[in-house]
Amino acid sequence: MKYTLSQNAISSLSIAIEHFKKFYYHSDEYNRSKNDESIKICITFLENSVELMLKTILASISPLSIYEHPNSRAIQKALSKASETNKLEDILISEGGFKTIKYSSVVQEYNDAYHNSDKVFCVLKNLGEMRNAITHFGIDGTDAWEDLISCILNSFDVIYNYLYPQLVELDSIGDYFTTDDLVVETIHGYEPLFDNDFIFNNIVDFLDELLDTSEEYMCAMRAANPKSKINQFAELTETLFKDTKFAQMLSLYDAKIKVHNFDLKKNNYDFKITIGSELWDNISSCYSIYNNVTAFCGETGKIYFLVVHKTSELYIYNSSDHVVWPQHDEAEPDNQWLSDSEKGFCKKNNLSKRNLLLAFKNIFISEL
């Protein structure tokens, strides 16, 4: 068995995804022990995959950057023999005498070089800590399970929305990330686009579908935990819709709100707003797994208001500004609402029924 650094990364990612599918989509088909084993394997190989991906990206720019002692005699000797056909890592593997930098160091170096993102650093750091915990002692309890699933989903998010642009440019593994024909290239050869359970076999479509659908799944899980404060907002919204002041405001602006979806457990809302006889906008909720934030956006992605659940804060956006919320296939700026507030695009309020009423009023004012 011999892999290049990048091929080894894809092999580990393939193993992580294979076992993720087992406990995420088919947990009821296995007993507790087998599900726990799949979780352990998924976390272990996902962390290994991320480490190798980061090292591959860094080494593609600076081959010596991934070694602890790049000026050692063994590495300098191997470097003198390296060529296009005889790569440095292959020589080092055959001759020995090298040590690559630790996971924590490669995460820091990669983030500093490409993103300078708190999210990237914290997600990948948390993945390393979760791997250490689950391979040594395991985890226990509802909160730990919630943290575990969010850790995995956030890590997939970082791979897809942050590492992806660099990975697709690597000749040895780029096709694994981009092929989406009816037959796709995998580490095990060519396979159909869908498996027997109609889940994507290729990386790009699998991650895209997962990140699109997992927001609702994760929000529903968190809503059951009072610490998330999600239900606090959901119940407040339900109370507001029944309030006479809300009905009076709708009448004042000749507006109607038709609620397509209102699920307290999943924090999933879809509004259809009509002003006069004209359909004005369809407003939907967008949930950030990493931040535990719900943004309410129009069809074009424009943010009308958002709720930071952990701090019970409501940010109401100016009607004249067209600020958009990132979609599931886009990188998420760190604390976007804070930078938007500093730029004057929105204003922070405490989350209350009165302020939520103002948030809806602001939507109608923007149309009038």
N, C-alpha and C positions, 0 to 999 in steps of 0.2 A: 504494500500500500504506500503510495507516494503522492502527495498533493503539493501544489504550490500554496503559498500563503493565502491567496485569494480563493482558490478552489476549496481549501480547507474551511474557509469562512462560509462558503456556500453549502458545503456538506453539513456543517454544524447548524446553519440556519434551516436547512431542509429537515434535519432531525427535530429541531425545536418546533417547527410548524406542524410536522406530522403528529407529535405528541400533544401539541396545543389543540389540534382538531379533536383529539380523542376526548379530552375532558371538557372542552368548551362546547362542542356540538353534540357529543355522544356520551355524556357523563352517566346517563341512565342505563347505558348498555354494559357498564363495568361496575365491579364492586369498589368499595372505598379504597382498598389497598391498591388496586390497579390505577385508579384515578390519581391517588397520591403519588404513585411512582411516575406516572406520565407528567405530572406537574414538576416533580423534581428533575426529570430528564429535560423537560422544556426549558426551565430556568437555567440549568447548568449549561446546556448547549447554546441557548440564546446569548448568555453572557460571553461564552467562548467565541461565538460568531461575531458579536459586536467588537470584541477585542481584536480579532483578526482582520475585520473590515477596516477598523481605524488604522491598524498598523499597515495594511495594504495601501490605504490612501496616503498616509504619511510617507511611506517608503517610495511611492511613485514619484514624489517630489524630491525627497532627500533620503536615499537608500540607507544611510548610516543613522538616521534619526530614531530608529526603533531599537537600537542596541544600547545596553547599559554602559558599555565601555567601547565606544566606537574607535578609539585610538589604540586598542590593544593589539599586540603582535599578531594574534590569530586572525583578527578581522582585517588588518592591513595586508597581511599575507594573502588572504582570500580575495581581497579587493584587487590586488595586482594580477590575479588570474581571471577575474570576471570579464565577461564579454556578453554580446547579445545572445549568443547560444549557450553560454555557460554562466548562469546568473549567480550573483553573490550568495543568495540564500541557499542555493543548491550546493555550492562549494562548502559553505559553513555546515550544512547538514551532514555532508559526507566526512568532513574533517573535524567537526566539533570545536570546542573552545569558545563558545559565545553564549550570551545571555541577553534576552530582549527585555525591554522596560516593563514594569508592572502595569496591570490594568488601570489602576488609579492614575498613573503618570500618563498613559496614552490617552485617556479620556481628557485630562487637562490640556495636553499638548494639542490634541485635535480641536477641541473647542476654542482654545486661544487662537489657533491658526485660521479657523474658518468661520466661526459663528459668534463667539463671545456671548453665548446665550445661557442665562440661568437655567432655562428649561432643559437644554441639552445636557448641561453638566449635572444637574440634579437627578434627571431621569436615569442617566447612565451610571451615576454614582449609586443611586438606589438599587439599580439592577445588580451591581457588584455586591452590595450589602445583602440583598435578598438571596443571591446565590450562596453567599457564605452561610447565612442563617439556615437555609433549607437543606444544604448538604451536610451541615454539622449537627444541627439540633431539630430541624423541622420548624413548623409554625403551627399555632393553635389559636382558635377563637374567630369570631365573626369579623372583627376589625382586621385581623391578619389576612383573612381570605380576601376581603375587599382590597386591602393594600397589595396583595399578590396579583390579583387580576388587573388592577390599574397599573401596576409596575410593568406587566407584560404588554398591555395595550399601549402604554406610553412609550415603551421601548420599540415596538413595531412602528409607532408614529415617528419616532426619531429616525429609524432606518429609512422609512418611506419619504419623509418630508425634509430631512436634513442630509443624510448620507447619500441618498439616491442619486443626486446629480453627479457626484464624483464616481460612484460605483458603476454607472452605466457607461462611463468613458474608459473603463479598464477593459482592454481587449479580451483578457482571459475569462471574464465573468459577466461582461456587459449584456450578453444575449440572455442570460438567466433572468435578468430584471426587465427586459423589454419585450420579449416574444409574447404575442397574444393571439396567434393564429389558432386554428382548430386543433393543431398539433403543436405542442410547445416543448422547448428544451428544458430538461431538468437535470439534476446531478446524476440521476439514474438512467438517463437517456431520454428519448422522445416519448411523450405521453399525451393523451387527449387533454384538451383545455379544461374539461371538468372531470372530477372523479365520479365514482358510483353514487355519491350522495349529492351530486351537483354542486360541489365546492370546487373552486378554482385550483388547478394544479400548479399554475405559474405564479411567480412571486408578485409581480406588479398588480395583477387583477385580484389576487387573494388579499393583499394588504389594502388595496383600494376598497374592496367590498367590506372587509372587516372594520376598517376605520369609519366607514360610512354608517354601518349598522350598530357598532359597539357603543356609540354615544348613548343611545336609548337604553341599551342593556346595562351599562355602567351606572347611569342615572337612576334606573329602577332599583338597582342593588343599593345604591347609596341612600335613596329616599327612605329605605327601611331603617336607616341608622340616624337617630335624632341628632347626632353630632354634625351631620352634613348640613342641617338646617334647610334642606330642600323642601320638605313638606310644610315648613313654616311659611315659605313663599307661596306654595301651591294653595294652601288654605286661605291665605290673605287674598290671593287673586279670586278665588271662588266667592269669598265674602264681598269683595268689591263689585263683582258682576251682579250681585243681588241687591246692592245698595241703591237707594232712591236717588242719591246724588249722581251716581254713575248714569242712571237712566235719564236724569234731567240734562246731563252734559251731552248725551247722545242726541237728545231732542233739540238742544240749543244749536248744535252744529249739523242738524239734519243728517245724522250719521247712524249707521247700523253696523253691528258686529255679529257676524255669524261664526260660531265656534265649530270648526270641523273636528277638532281633536282636543279633548280636555281630560288628561289622565293624571290624577293626583299622585299615583304611585310612580309613574315614569317621568313626571315633570315634562310632559310632551304636549305642546300647545300649537294649534294652527288657527289663526284668525283670518277671516275674510272681511275686509272693511269696505263698506259702501258709503259714499257721501252724496247726498241727493239721490239721483237715480243711477249714478255712475259707480262702477266697481273701481275703487281707488288702489288698493294694494292687498296682496296676500302676505300676511306676516306670520312667520314661523319661529319657533324657538331653536336655538343652536346651543348645544351643551359642550363645554370644554371639560374633558376628563381630567386633564392635568390641573387646571385651576379651580374646578368646581364652580364654574361661572355659567350662567345662562344669558345669552344675548337674544334679543328679539329683532329680527331683520326682515326687510321687505324682499321681494322677488329678486332685486338686483344686488342683494347683500347689504344694503344700507342699514346701519344700526339705528334703531329708534331709542332703545334703552336696554340696559343690561343689569343683571343682579349678581353681585358677588356674595354667594351664599354664606361663606365662612365668616364674613364680617357684617352681614346683613346690611349691605350698602346698595344703593340704587343710583346708577349713572344715567342721567337723561341727556340725550344728544341733541345738539342744536338742529333745528329743522332745516336751516340753510346749508348745512355741511353734509357732504355725501361721504361718510366714513364707513368702510365696509369691514365685516367680520371675516376672518379667514375660513375657507371651506376645509373639509376633512383632508383634502389633498394639497394643502398649502401649509407652509411653516407658520407657526403661531408666535407672534411677537411677545416678548416678555411683558406681562402686565399692561396690555394695550390700553386699558381704560385709564391708567395712571398717566401715561404719556399723552393720551388724547385730552385728558383733563388739563394738563400743563399747557397744551397748545390752544386751549379754549374751545375744543370741539364738544365738550360735554361738562356737566356739573354733577358733583357728588352730593347725594342726599342719603339720609337714613331711610331704610326700608320701612315704609308704613303705608297704610291704606290711603292716607291723604296724598302722599308723594307718588304713589302708584297711579292715583287718579290724575295727578299732574302730568305723569308720563304719557298717559293716553290723550290727555288734552293737548299736549304738545304735538302729537301726531295730527290731530285735526287742525290745529293752528297752522301747521306747515302746509296743508292743502289749501286752506283759505287764504 
